[in-house]
């Protein structure tokens, strides 16, 4: 959904038509119609008025219609590293919960020593 479509749906949700909403927020009706076609060139003051009346933030409006952020790709593995990781996984799975807790405590102490 584009930002313009999102604003139209939010205005409809108020129970008012575009003309009534424009009057309520003191923006000329024709200006609001133009904004609902292309928000990109709108004045910041007008966008703030609309967002404030709808109870949304400008940041929230800006996120509408944008593709979701891509996750960072997994880091490249060194040759043989995948096999080593599988070995470690198998080892950890074979440990009892008590032994696993001991290993985690030991790893945390090593990490704490590195931080100092």
C-alpha positions in Angstrom: 0.0 0.0 0.0 1.4 3.4 -0.9 1.5 6.3 1.5 -1.3 8.0 -0.4 -3.5 4.9 -0.3 -2.7 4.6 3.4 -3.8 8.2 4.1 -7.0 7.7 2.1 -7.9 4.6 4.1 -7.1 6.4 7.4 -9.2 9.4 6.4 -12.1 7.0 5.5 -11.7 5.4 8.9 -12.5 8.7 10.6 -16.0 8.5 9.1 -15.5 11.7 7.1 -15.1 12.3 3.5 -12.0 14.0 2.1 -13.7 17.4 1.9 -14.9 17.3 5.5 -11.5 16.1 6.7 -9.8 18.9 4.8 -12.1 21.5 6.4 -11.5 20.0 9.8 -7.7 20.3 9.5 -7.8 23.7 7.7 -6.2 22.6 4.5 -7.8 23.5 1.2 -9.8 20.6 -0.3 -7.9 20.8 -3.6 -4.6 20.7 -1.8 -5.5 17.6 0.1 -6.8 16.0 -3.1 -3.4 16.7 -4.8 -1.6 15.3 -1.7 -3.6 12.1 -1.9 -2.4 11.7 -5.5 1.3 12.5 -4.9 2.4 13.1 -1.4 6.1 13.6 -2.4 5.9 17.3 -3.2 3.7 18.3 -0.3 4.6 20.9 2.3 5.9 19.5 5.6 3.4 21.6 7.5 0.5 20.0 5.6 1.8 16.5 6.2 2.2 17.2 9.9 -1.4 18.5 10.1 -2.7 15.3 8.4 -0.6 13.0 10.5 -1.6 14.8 13.7 -5.3 14.6 12.9 -5.0 10.9 12.1 -3.0 10.2 15.2 0.0 8.7 13.3 3.6 9.8 13.2 5.4 11.0 10.1 7.8 8.1 10.5 5.0 5.6 10.4 3.6 7.3 7.3 7.0 7.3 5.7 7.3 3.5 6.2 4.1 2.8 4.4 4.6 1.6 0.8 8.3 0.9 1.2 9.5 -2.6 0.7 10.5 -4.4 3.8 14.2 -4.1 4.8 16.3 -7.0 3.6 18.1 -9.1 6.1 21.8 -9.1 6.1 23.2 -12.1 4.2 24.8 -14.8 6.3 28.6 -14.4 6.5 30.7 -16.4 4.1 32.1 -19.6 5.7 35.8 -20.5 5.5 36.6 -23.8 3.8 35.7 -26.6 6.2 34.0 -24.2 8.7 30.5 -25.7 8.0 31.7 -29.1 8.9 33.3 -27.8 12.1 30.1 -26.1 13.0 28.1 -29.3 12.5 30.6 -31.1 14.8 30.2 -28.5 17.5 26.4 -28.7 17.1 26.5 -32.5 17.5 28.7 -32.2 20.6 26.4 -29.7 22.2 23.4 -31.9 21.5 25.1 -34.8 23.1 25.8 -33.0 26.4 23.5 -33.3 29.4 21.8 -30.1 30.4 24.1 -29.9 33.5 27.2 -30.2 31.4 25.9 -27.7 28.9 25.3 -25.2 31.7 28.9 -25.7 32.9 30.2 -25.1 29.4 28.1 -21.9 29.0 29.2 -20.6 32.3 32.8 -21.3 31.3 32.3 -19.5 27.9 30.8 -16.5 29.7 33.7 -16.3 32.0 36.1 -16.3 29.0 34.1 -13.6 27.4 34.2 -11.5 30.6 38.0 -11.9 30.7 38.2 -10.6 27.2 36.1 -7.6 28.0 38.5 -6.5 30.8 
